[in-house]
Amino acid sequence: MLFTDDTVEALRAAVHLVNTAEEPETLATPEDFEGFLEAFPYTGRIDRDSDELSTLRALRPRLRGMLLAPRADMVAGINDALRDVTFDAHVVRHDEADWHLHAVADDRPLAERILAETAMALLDVVRADEGSRLAVCADEDCEGIVLDLSRNRSRRYCSTACTNRNAVAAYRARQR
């Protein structure tokens, strides 16, 4: 296992959140927000209102910068994020998850908790020197982020749609 389960989940959630900004926008409505929360069931305070949705949408560029930064810049982004959160670190176990660290209190805003969890997960990425596991999608028309957790580092596309589009294009090119 490359990273712990909580690190993997935090990275997946951050990448997914950032990728919702790609066209077509997939975090525009309350229904989209509910879908995100269903896919990534955060514990603690969730307001489910338009202000919280707007705050999450506004967080995406910052997370994108942190996720795609070179190692030294990633560290700077982690430090900036950690300065911007109100720490109340505690070890918890809930749902199916074993003991793990929550860096901020459950009553803090969701965006702050996501920022803290992303920073903590990226710290693991930095310590393992695995920044190459995060990249921009290889589809020339996409700017989505790819989180490659495969053993052979073979993941190149951010989504099944991008993978399929490129597979079809390659097939058609071979047929010509």
C-alpha positions in Angstrom: 0.0 0.0 0.0 1.4 3.3 -1.1 -0.6 5.6 1.2 -2.9 5.0 4.1 -6.7 4.8 3.5 -7.4 8.3 4.9 -4.7 9.8 2.7 -6.1 8.1 -0.4 -9.6 9.2 0.4 -8.5 12.8 1.0 -6.6 12.9 -2.3 -9.5 11.3 -4.2 -11.9 13.8 -2.8 -9.7 16.8 -3.5 -9.0 15.6 -7.1 -12.7 15.0 -7.7 -13.6 18.4 -6.3 -11.0 20.2 -8.5 -12.2 18.2 -11.5 -15.8 19.4 -11.0 -14.6 22.7 -12.5 -13.9 21.1 -15.9 -16.4 21.5 -18.6 -19.1 20.6 -18.2 -19.2 22.0 -14.7 -20.4 19.3 -12.3 -20.7 21.2 -9.0 -23.2 23.9 -10.0 -26.4 22.8 -8.4 -27.5 21.6 -5.0 -28.0 18.1 -6.6 -24.4 18.1 -7.8 -23.3 19.1 -4.2 -25.4 16.2 -2.8 -23.7 13.8 -5.3 -20.3 15.0 -4.1 -21.3 14.4 -0.5 -22.6 11.0 -1.3 -19.4 10.0 -3.1 -17.3 11.5 -0.3 -19.2 11.2 2.9 -17.6 13.7 5.2 -18.3 13.6 8.9 -19.1 16.7 11.0 -20.8 19.9 10.1 -22.3 20.1 6.6 -24.6 23.0 6.0 -25.8 22.0 2.5 -26.6 25.6 1.6 -25.6 27.9 -1.3 -22.9 29.6 0.8 -21.2 26.3 1.5 -21.5 25.3 -2.2 -20.0 28.6 -3.3 -17.1 28.2 -0.8 -16.3 24.8 -2.1 -16.3 26.0 -5.6 -14.0 28.9 -4.7 -11.6 26.4 -3.0 -11.0 24.5 -6.2 -8.3 26.7 -7.8 -6.3 26.6 -4.5 -6.5 22.9 -4.3 -5.6 22.5 -7.9 -2.5 24.6 -7.3 -1.5 22.6 -4.3 -2.1 19.2 -6.0 -0.1 20.0 -9.2 2.7 22.0 -7.6 6.4 20.8 -7.8 7.6 19.4 -4.5 9.0 22.6 -2.9 5.9 24.6 -4.0 3.7 21.8 -2.7 5.3 22.2 0.7 4.7 25.9 0.6 1.0 25.3 -0.3 0.7 22.8 2.6 2.2 25.3 5.0 -0.1 28.1 3.8 -3.1 25.8 4.1 -2.1 24.7 7.6 -1.8 28.4 8.6 -5.3 29.0 7.4 -7.1 26.4 9.4 -8.1 26.3 13.1 -6.4 23.2 14.5 -8.2 20.9 16.9 -6.4 17.7 16.1 -7.9 14.5 17.4 -7.7 10.8 16.6 -11.1 9.3 15.7 -12.6 6.1 14.4 -16.0 6.2 12.6 -18.0 4.3 10.1 -15.8 1.8 8.3 -12.6 3.9 8.8 -10.1 2.8 11.4 -8.3 5.2 13.7 -7.1 8.3 11.9 -6.4 12.0 12.5 -8.9 14.8 12.1 -6.8 18.0 12.1 -9.7 20.4 12.7 -12.9 20.1 14.8 -16.0 18.6 13.2 -17.9 21.8 13.7 -15.6 23.8 11.4 -16.8 24.7 7.9 -16.6 21.9 5.3 -14.2 23.8 3.1 -11.8 24.3 6.0 -11.9 20.6 6.8 -11.3 19.7 3.1 -8.4 22.1 2.9 -6.8 20.6 6.1 -7.4 17.0 4.9 -5.9 17.8 1.5 -2.8 19.4 3.2 -2.3 16.5 5.5 -2.6 14.0 2.5 -0.2 16.1 0.5 2.3 15.9 3.3 2.3 12.2 2.9 2.8 12.7 -0.8 5.8 14.9 -0.2 7.3 12.6 2.5 7.1 9.7 0.1 8.3 11.8 -2.8 5.4 10.7 -4.9 4.3 14.0 -6.4 4.4 12.3 -9.9 1.2 10.5 -8.9 -0.6 13.7 -9.5 -0.7 15.1 -13.1 -2.8 16.8 -15.7 -5.0 14.5 -17.9 -3.2 13.3 -21.0 -6.3 14.2 -23.1 -5.3 17.3 -25.1 -8.7 18.9 -24.6 -8.9 18.3 -20.8 -7.3 20.0 -17.9 -8.5 17.5 -15.2 -6.2 16.1 -12.6 -5.2 12.5 -12.6 -4.5 10.7 -9.4 -2.4 7.6 -10.3 -2.4 5.1 -7.5 -1.6 2.2 -9.9 1.5 0.0 -9.2 3.0 0.6 -12.6 2.1 4.3 -12.8 0.1 3.8 -15.9 -3.0 6.0 -15.4 -3.0 8.9 -17.8 -6.5 10.1 -18.0 -8.7 11.8 -15.3 -11.9 9.9 -16.2 -13.4 7.0 -18.1 -14.7 9.5 -20.6 -11.2 10.8 -21.4 -9.9 7.3 -21.5 -12.6 6.1 -23.9 -12.3 9.1 -26.1 -8.6 8.6 -26.6 -8.9 4.8 -27.0 -11.5 5.4 -29.8 -9.3 8.0 -31.4 -6.3 5.7 -31.3 -8.4 2.8 -32.8 -9.6 5.0 -35.6 -6.1 6.2 -36.3 -4.9 2.6 -36.5 -7.7 1.7 -38.9 -6.8 4.5 -41.4 
